[in-house]
């Protein structure tokens, strides 16, 4: 793939992603200063992931804030494709979702698409994706979501509720439309062709359960936007609001790729990694440093391609002033890569220790969050 090309689908990300081009390609809107000012007015602050444009794009965000200001609370909906253990790239949009839940006192529906991952990945059994769903749920709970406002469900365990909604979606989506959006061909199994209907269903679930139209906001990485373009297309035909979306960038790979991959363990730090494993991965991470210490001092580093700096910028350096200082020090060669790696490793290890303790406690609370269909 040429260096100036990239591919973003719900299942694959390749190349050097140009987020400005991607926004134009998908037809989404950038998050501008007016939206940031609105968040500050409504919530009293602008969170790190908005200030630094980690969440950078949206569909109908102003509309949903209009509804909120008119006294119509919105519901959050996001999810996880459970194909392995949770890594920090998965946590990033969940942390932002937690902020939204707290700031707007919003209910959250969290979908575990165990059916999709079984259909998509030949190497995964249905029991494996179910097991990963419950394992991943521990990480969500460990972040501190409110059990009174958070409902986690597996598609295969909540199908009696979801399937009738998915049928209404499926009836309104042609194969030609799905093929145009997702690139399906004659080798695609028919389960994958149907699946976007299941991913659409939770966007309408709050309205169906309450008997009235309910605004829904979906925080997600931008690779999931194609599913919800279809959801938004069918919403008016079903008599519901179009869900609004707010999109994040991809959390960078430790190897300098554009996205962490659960299938390549060395690209990611998992929530189950030991402190030693995390430190080793960071020590081996791709940086924007020069070949020698002297070149680093003379020429400076390149923080914008450095996985270590990006980790700090996206998640682990909370102080905006310090984040700017780290970049400037790198550019003028005042910092060595080893120094940055050690500082990041200390922060990541501290985070993992706290998170893993909360994850352990979550095992006793998981039934406070999981919802299933009633069994007759």
Secondary structure, DSSP 4 states (H G I P E B T S, - for coil): --TT-EEE-SS-EEE---HHHHHHHHT-EE--HHHHHHHHHHHSS--HHHHTTSEEEEESHHHHHHHHHTT---EEEEEE--SS--BHHHHHHHHHHHHHHHHHT--EEEEE-HHHHHHH-TT--HHHHHHHHHHHHHHHHHTT--TTTEEEEETTTSHHHHHHHHHHHHTT--HHHHHHHH---TTS-HHHHHHHHHHHHHHHHHHHHHTS---EEEEEEGGGHHHHHHHHHHHHHHT-PPPEEEEE-PPPPTTS-SS--TTSGGG--BTT--HHHHHHHHHT---S--SSHHHHHHH---GGG-HHHHHIIIII---HHHHHHHHHHHHTT-S-HHHHHHHHHHHHHHHHHHHHHHHHHHTTTGGGTB--PPP-
